[in-house]
């Protein structure tokens, strides 16, 4: 995937980011403005303590977005403080709420920059595995360690691999300043209160694809964006309705359908459930002369595309057409890995299960497209079926 255009559509309620490759929409991200997003930091108030398995504890925390979020009391490295109901606590959203599941919180705050991730409650320096130049990794690691002050940890991001050392070091100071600002606000605010709002996702997206060297154009209805990013060598276009003009609205409508038709005559059916996302590949009528293999290869490419378009996450299970022997499935696993390699959301193709199903795990950052854009049917409660009449 070589993304050359980012389409950014923002209004008072919803922010949308679409990634295009040669005019084709390859990925869509919709962010609702009325709920806590991953990365935000809050001063929350513990409303309820709950007992978990193996004598562990959990807490529901009011962070002010309309539904209490969940905090694991046995978070690694953060068990020294005893938490009680009514207590105020500084927390960060690790996973946004989706379906009927509450948002998940952590106390070990991490602040993400362009080149670094600041981890004030850790004491290690790590580097992205995607920086292949080991000498460069060593140089960056030494520079970060030389500028550590007190107890703190750092993760060196992929973008740092091509950045000047002085720029990386300068970001260390900026992230420390942000964390200190959070601490000061926490001492002067009453819970629940927002202490830190994660920077607009489009800034991270632009930085990511600029670093890959493929980004050529940004289209937006937000005129202020040009002042927030470095648009050198990038065409900046202002549009009143960017999603409509570039066909993103139409793609969203199609992505809310359960069935995707394939050019070969087959189809893909996508079912989102609370346990997993189930994907079935149907061959249609033609199944001879190698047609099944060609159809499955086409389906694998389309499935990777639909995963990004619909923001499918968690456990994804795929039932390809025809044989489920490994020799037939291996090329499909390779296609899925290739197509998901440049996905900003971390994905892992697990492989073939004993039952002949392909499994993928994709990190859940925020709700899927259907969760954000649709409501569960009041008549069938999401089953898609109603009781037969007598």
C-alpha positions as CSV (number, residue, x, y, z in Angstrom):
1,X,0.0,0.0,0.0
2,X,1.5,3.3,-1.1
3,X,-0.7,6.1,0.2
4,X,-0.4,9.3,-1.9
5,X,-3.4,11.4,-0.8
6,X,-4.9,12.1,2.6
7,X,-8.5,13.5,2.7
8,X,-9.4,15.2,6.0
9,X,-13.0,16.2,6.7
10,X,-13.7,17.9,10.0
11,X,-16.9,19.3,11.6
12,X,-18.1,20.0,15.1
13,X,-19.3,16.4,15.7
14,X,-17.1,14.1,13.6
15,X,-13.6,14.0,12.2
16,X,-12.9,11.8,9.2
17,X,-9.5,10.8,7.7
18,X,-9.4,8.8,4.4
19,X,-6.2,7.4,2.8
20,X,-6.1,7.1,-1.0
21,X,-3.8,5.3,-3.3
22,X,-4.1,6.4,-7.0
23,X,-7.6,7.7,-6.4
24,X,-8.9,4.6,-4.6
25,X,-9.9,4.8,-0.9
26,X,-7.8,2.3,1.0
27,X,-8.6,3.2,4.6
28,X,-11.1,5.3,6.6
29,X,-10.9,6.5,10.2
30,X,-13.9,8.2,11.8
31,X,-13.5,9.8,15.2
32,X,-16.6,10.9,17.1
33,X,-16.3,14.1,19.1
34,X,-18.6,13.1,21.9
35,X,-16.5,10.3,23.6
36,X,-13.0,9.9,25.1
37,X,-10.5,8.8,22.5
38,X,-7.4,6.7,22.9
39,X,-4.5,8.7,24.3
40,X,-6.5,11.3,26.2
41,X,-5.5,11.8,29.9
42,X,-8.2,12.5,32.6
43,X,-8.5,13.2,36.2
44,X,-11.2,10.6,37.0
45,X,-13.1,9.6,40.1
46,X,-13.5,6.0,41.2
47,X,-17.2,5.2,41.4
48,X,-17.1,1.4,42.1
49,X,-14.7,-1.3,43.1
50,X,-15.3,-4.8,41.6
51,X,-13.8,-8.2,42.4
52,X,-12.2,-10.1,39.5
53,X,-10.9,-13.6,39.1
54,X,-7.8,-14.8,40.9
55,X,-8.3,-12.3,43.8
56,X,-7.7,-9.3,41.5
57,X,-9.5,-5.9,41.7
58,X,-10.9,-3.6,39.1
59,X,-12.5,-0.2,39.3
60,X,-15.1,1.8,37.3
61,X,-14.0,5.4,36.9
62,X,-16.0,8.4,35.9
63,X,-14.0,10.4,33.3
64,X,-16.9,12.6,32.3
65,X,-17.8,11.2,28.9
66,X,-21.2,9.7,29.9
67,X,-20.2,6.2,30.7
68,X,-17.8,4.9,33.4
69,X,-14.5,3.4,32.1
70,X,-12.7,0.4,33.5
71,X,-9.4,0.4,35.3
72,X,-7.5,-2.8,36.2
73,X,-6.3,-2.5,39.7
74,X,-3.4,-4.9,39.1
75,X,-1.7,-3.0,36.3
76,X,1.9,-4.0,35.9
77,X,4.3,-1.7,37.7
78,X,1.5,0.4,39.2
79,X,0.3,-1.8,42.2
80,X,2.0,0.2,45.0
81,X,-0.9,2.6,45.5
82,X,-4.1,1.5,47.2
83,X,-7.2,2.7,45.3
84,X,-10.6,3.2,47.0
85,X,-14.0,4.4,45.9
86,X,-14.4,8.2,45.7
87,X,-10.7,8.7,45.1
88,X,-9.4,10.9,42.2
89,X,-6.9,9.2,39.9
90,X,-5.0,10.3,36.8
91,X,-5.7,7.8,34.0
92,X,-5.2,7.5,30.2
93,X,-7.6,5.9,27.7
94,X,-5.9,2.8,26.4
95,X,-8.9,1.5,24.5
96,X,-12.0,3.4,23.5
97,X,-15.4,2.0,24.4
98,X,-17.2,-0.1,21.8
99,X,-20.5,-1.9,21.6
100,X,-21.4,-2.5,25.2
101,X,-17.9,-2.7,26.5
102,X,-16.5,0.2,28.6
103,X,-13.4,2.2,27.7
104,X,-10.3,0.7,29.2
105,X,-8.0,2.9,31.3
106,X,-4.4,2.7,32.5
107,X,-2.4,4.7,35.0
108,X,0.9,4.2,33.3
109,X,0.7,7.2,31.0
110,X,2.5,7.3,27.7
111,X,2.8,10.4,25.6
112,X,3.3,9.8,21.9
113,X,5.5,12.2,19.8
114,X,6.6,12.2,16.2
115,X,9.9,10.4,17.0
116,X,9.5,9.2,20.6
117,X,7.1,7.8,23.1
118,X,7.6,9.1,26.7
119,X,6.9,6.6,29.4
120,X,7.4,8.4,32.8
121,X,6.7,5.3,34.8
122,X,9.2,3.1,33.2
123,X,13.0,2.9,33.3
124,X,14.1,1.5,29.9
125,X,15.0,2.7,26.4
126,X,13.6,0.6,23.5
127,X,13.7,1.1,19.7
128,X,11.2,0.2,17.0
129,X,12.1,-3.1,15.2
130,X,11.3,-1.3,11.9
131,X,14.6,0.7,12.1
132,X,16.7,-1.8,10.2
133,X,20.1,0.1,10.5
134,X,21.5,-1.3,13.8
135,X,24.2,1.3,13.9
136,X,21.5,4.0,13.7
137,X,19.5,2.3,16.5
138,X,22.6,2.3,18.7
139,X,23.3,6.0,18.0
140,X,19.7,7.0,18.8
141,X,19.6,4.8,22.0
142,X,22.9,6.4,23.2
143,X,21.6,9.9,22.5
144,X,18.4,9.3,24.4
145,X,20.2,7.7,27.4
146,X,22.6,10.6,27.6
147,X,19.6,13.0,28.0
148,X,17.5,11.1,30.5
149,X,16.7,12.9,33.7
150,X,15.5,10.9,36.7
151,X,13.2,8.0,36.4
152,X,11.7,7.8,32.9
153,X,11.5,5.5,29.9
154,X,11.5,6.1,26.2
155,X,10.5,4.2,23.0
156,X,12.2,5.3,19.8
157,X,9.7,5.4,17.0
158,X,10.4,4.4,13.3
159,X,10.3,8.0,12.2
160,X,13.4,8.7,14.3
161,X,15.4,6.5,12.0
162,X,15.8,9.4,9.5
163,X,15.6,12.4,11.9
164,X,18.5,14.5,13.1
165,X,19.6,13.6,16.6
166,X,19.1,17.1,17.8
167,X,15.5,17.1,16.7
168,X,14.9,13.8,18.6
169,X,16.5,15.2,21.7
170,X,14.5,18.4,21.5
171,X,11.3,16.3,21.4
172,X,12.3,14.7,24.7
173,X,12.1,18.1,26.4
174,X,8.8,18.9,24.8
175,X,7.2,15.6,25.9
176,X,8.6,16.1,29.5
177,X,7.0,19.6,29.5
178,X,3.6,18.1,28.4
179,X,3.7,15.6,31.2
180,X,4.6,18.3,33.8
181,X,1.7,20.4,32.5
182,X,-0.6,17.3,33.1
183,X,0.6,17.0,36.6
184,X,0.0,20.7,37.4
185,X,-3.5,20.6,36.0
186,X,-4.3,17.4,38.0
187,X,-3.4,19.3,41.2
188,X,-5.7,22.2,40.4
189,X,-8.7,20.4,38.8
190,X,-11.7,18.6,40.2
191,X,-12.6,15.1,38.9
192,X,-13.8,14.3,36.4
193,X,-11.7,16.6,34.2
194,X,-9.8,16.3,30.9
195,X,-6.1,16.9,31.5
196,X,-4.6,16.2,28.1
197,X,-6.2,15.8,24.7
198,X,-4.3,13.7,22.2
199,X,-3.2,15.8,19.2
200,X,-5.4,15.5,16.1
201,X,-4.9,12.1,14.5
202,X,-4.3,13.6,11.1
203,X,-1.0,15.1,12.3
204,X,0.3,11.6,13.2
205,X,-1.1,10.2,9.9
206,X,0.6,12.9,7.8
207,X,3.9,12.3,9.6
208,X,3.7,8.6,9.1
209,X,3.2,8.7,5.4
210,X,5.6,11.6,4.9
211,X,8.2,9.4,6.5
212,X,7.4,6.6,4.1
213,X,8.0,9.1,1.2
214,X,4.7,8.3,-0.6
215,X,2.5,11.3,0.5
216,X,1.8,13.8,-2.3
217,X,-1.4,15.6,-1.5
218,X,-3.6,16.7,1.5
219,X,-7.3,17.6,0.9
220,X,-9.2,19.2,3.7
221,X,-11.9,21.7,4.7
222,X,-9.8,22.8,7.7
223,X,-7.8,25.8,6.5
224,X,-5.8,26.0,9.7
225,X,-4.2,22.6,9.1
226,X,-1.7,24.0,6.7
227,X,-0.2,26.0,9.6
228,X,0.1,22.9,11.8
229,X,2.1,20.7,9.4
230,X,5.1,21.0,7.2
231,X,3.6,21.0,3.7
232,X,6.9,21.2,1.8
233,X,6.8,19.1,-1.4
234,X,3.1,18.3,-0.6
235,X,0.2,19.7,-2.5
236,X,-2.4,21.3,-0.1
237,X,-5.9,21.5,-1.4
238,X,-8.9,23.2,0.4
239,X,-12.4,21.7,-0.4
240,X,-15.7,22.6,1.2
241,X,-16.8,18.9,1.1
242,X,-13.7,16.7,0.7
243,X,-15.4,13.4,1.6
244,X,-18.1,14.0,-1.0
245,X,-15.8,15.3,-3.6
246,X,-13.4,12.4,-3.4
247,X,-16.0,9.7,-3.2
248,X,-15.4,8.8,0.5
249,X,-19.0,9.1,1.5
250,X,-20.0,6.6,-1.2
251,X,-17.3,4.2,0.0
252,X,-18.5,4.5,3.6
253,X,-22.0,3.5,2.5
254,X,-20.7,0.4,0.7
255,X,-18.5,-0.5,3.7
256,X,-21.6,-0.6,5.9
257,X,-23.0,-3.5,3.8
258,X,-22.5,-7.1,5.0
259,X,-21.7,-8.4,1.5
260,X,-18.9,-7.4,-0.8
261,X,-19.1,-8.7,-4.4
262,X,-15.9,-9.9,-6.1
263,X,-15.0,-9.4,-9.8
264,X,-14.6,-13.1,-10.2
265,X,-18.3,-13.7,-9.4
266,X,-17.8,-14.7,-5.7
267,X,-18.6,-12.7,-2.7
268,X,-17.4,-12.0,0.8
269,X,-19.7,-11.8,3.8
270,X,-18.6,-9.9,6.9
271,X,-20.3,-10.4,10.3
272,X,-19.2,-8.3,13.3
273,X,-20.0,-10.1,16.6
274,X,-19.1,-9.4,20.2
275,X,-16.6,-12.3,20.2
276,X,-14.9,-11.8,16.8
277,X,-15.3,-10.7,13.2
278,X,-16.3,-13.6,11.0
279,X,-15.6,-13.4,7.3
280,X,-16.8,-16.0,4.8
281,X,-15.7,-16.3,1.2
282,X,-18.3,-17.8,-1.2
283,X,-17.1,-19.0,-4.6
284,X,-20.4,-18.7,-6.4
285,X,-20.9,-21.1,-9.3
286,X,-17.5,-21.4,-11.0
287,X,-15.2,-23.6,-9.0
288,X,-13.2,-25.6,-11.5
289,X,-9.9,-25.1,-13.4
290,X,-8.1,-23.3,-10.6
291,X,-10.9,-20.8,-10.3
292,X,-11.1,-21.4,-6.5
293,X,-7.4,-20.4,-6.0
294,X,-7.8,-17.2,-8.1
295,X,-11.0,-16.3,-6.3
296,X,-9.4,-16.8,-2.9
297,X,-6.4,-14.7,-3.9
298,X,-8.7,-11.9,-5.0
299,X,-10.7,-12.3,-1.8
300,X,-7.5,-12.0,0.4
301,X,-6.6,-8.7,-1.2
302,X,-10.2,-7.4,-0.7
303,X,-10.4,-8.7,2.9
304,X,-7.3,-6.7,3.8
305,X,-8.8,-3.6,2.2
306,X,-12.1,-4.1,4.1
307,X,-10.3,-4.6,7.4
308,X,-8.9,-1.1,7.0
309,X,-12.0,0.5,5.5
310,X,-14.3,-0.8,8.3
311,X,-11.6,-0.6,11.0
312,X,-12.2,-4.2,12.0
313,X,-10.2,-5.2,15.0
314,X,-9.8,-7.8,17.7
315,X,-9.9,-11.4,16.5
316,X,-10.8,-11.8,12.8
317,X,-11.6,-15.3,11.5
318,X,-11.7,-16.1,7.8
319,X,-13.2,-19.1,6.1
320,X,-11.9,-19.2,2.5
321,X,-13.6,-21.1,-0.2
322,X,-12.7,-24.7,-1.1
323,X,-9.9,-26.7,0.5
324,X,-8.5,-25.7,3.9
325,X,-5.2,-27.6,3.6
326,X,-2.1,-25.5,4.4
327,X,-0.6,-25.8,0.9
328,X,-3.7,-24.0,-0.5
329,X,-3.9,-21.5,2.3
330,X,-0.2,-20.5,2.5
331,X,-0.2,-18.2,-0.5
332,X,-3.3,-16.5,1.0
333,X,-1.5,-15.9,4.3
334,X,1.4,-14.3,2.4
335,X,-1.1,-12.0,0.5
336,X,-2.8,-10.9,3.8
337,X,0.6,-10.2,5.4
338,X,1.7,-8.1,2.4
339,X,-1.5,-6.1,2.2
340,X,-1.5,-5.4,6.0
341,X,2.2,-4.6,6.3
342,X,1.9,-0.8,6.1
343,X,-1.3,-0.6,8.1
344,X,-0.8,2.1,10.9
345,X,-2.8,-0.2,13.2
346,X,-0.8,-3.2,14.2
347,X,-2.0,-6.4,12.7
348,X,-0.7,-10.0,13.0
349,X,-1.7,-12.9,10.7
350,X,-1.7,-15.8,13.2
351,X,-2.1,-18.5,10.6
352,X,-4.3,-21.5,9.9
353,X,-6.3,-23.0,12.8
354,X,-6.9,-26.8,13.3
355,X,-10.5,-26.1,12.1
356,X,-9.2,-24.7,8.7
357,X,-9.9,-21.1,9.5
358,X,-7.4,-18.2,9.0
359,X,-6.9,-16.0,12.1
360,X,-5.8,-12.4,12.3
361,X,-5.4,-10.3,15.4
362,X,-5.6,-6.5,14.9
363,X,-5.1,-4.0,17.7
364,X,-8.4,-2.3,18.7
365,X,-7.8,1.4,18.9
366,X,-11.4,2.7,18.4
367,X,-14.8,1.4,17.4
368,X,-15.4,0.0,14.0
369,X,-17.1,2.0,11.2
370,X,-20.4,0.3,11.7
371,X,-20.4,0.9,15.5
372,X,-19.8,4.6,14.9
373,X,-22.2,5.0,11.9
374,X,-25.1,2.7,12.8
375,X,-27.3,1.7,15.8
376,X,-28.4,-1.8,16.7
377,X,-31.9,-2.7,15.4
378,X,-34.4,-2.3,18.2
379,X,-36.6,-5.1,16.8
380,X,-34.1,-7.9,16.4
381,X,-31.4,-6.7,18.9
382,X,-28.7,-7.0,16.3
383,X,-29.4,-10.6,15.2
384,X,-30.8,-9.7,11.8
385,X,-33.8,-12.0,12.5
386,X,-37.3,-11.6,13.9
387,X,-39.7,-14.2,15.2
388,X,-41.9,-15.8,12.6
389,X,-45.6,-15.0,12.6
390,X,-48.1,-17.7,13.4
